[in-house]
Amino acid sequence: MRCDGAPGAPDVRGPARVLFGLGLDPNTADVSALEALPGVGPARAEAIVADRTRGAYRKLADLGRVHGIGPVTLRRAAPWLVFGADERGAGSLTGDGGTHPEAP
């Protein structure tokens, strides 16, 4: 069974996207999905959602504007994030067309 957005693939949403390696878009993910990211608990997940009112996250570094998210959290969460993704997970990990250097 494929979960990569191919025709006929199941629609995987929320925290399950991390489980299946599809990545989360921090612009559209809800609090419970964001909590699945390494280093992001309930308070940070809520802060990410609240900060979206200031503008979209276009690249990994944009998440650094959220209080409590620093370089270590960014590095740990990077392999699980996509920016500008559609519902099926197409997008970039860094927002610049490439993957994060430490992505698996």
JOLIN-V535383 format. One record per backbone hydrogen bond with DSSP energy under -1.0 kcal/mol. CO is the residue of the C=O (numbers start at 0). NH is the residue of the N-H. E is the energy in kcal/mol with one decimal. If there is no record, write none. Layout:
{{CO,NH,E} {CO,NH,E}}
This chain:
{{5,8,-2.8} {13,16,-2.1} {14,17,-1.1} {14,18,-1.3} {15,19,-2.3} {16,21,-3.0} {17,20,-1.3} {23,81,-2.7} {24,27,-1.7} {24,28,-2.4} {29,33,-2.4} {30,34,-1.9} {32,35,-1.4} {33,36,-1.7} {36,39,-1.9} {40,44,-2.6} {41,45,-2.3} {42,46,-2.1} {43,47,-2.4} {44,48,-2.1} {45,49,-2.6} {46,50,-2.3} {49,52,-1.3} {50,53,-2.1} {51,54,-1.4} {58,61,-1.4} {59,62,-1.6} {60,63,-1.5} {61,64,-1.5} {62,65,-1.8} {65,68,-2.1} {69,73,-2.5} {70,74,-2.4} {71,75,-2.3} {72,76,-2.5} {73,77,-1.9} {76,79,-2.1} {77,80,-1.6} {79,23,-2.5} {82,91,-1.2} {85,88,-1.9} {89,85,-1.1} {91,82,-2.3} {97,93,-1.4} {99,102,-2.3}}
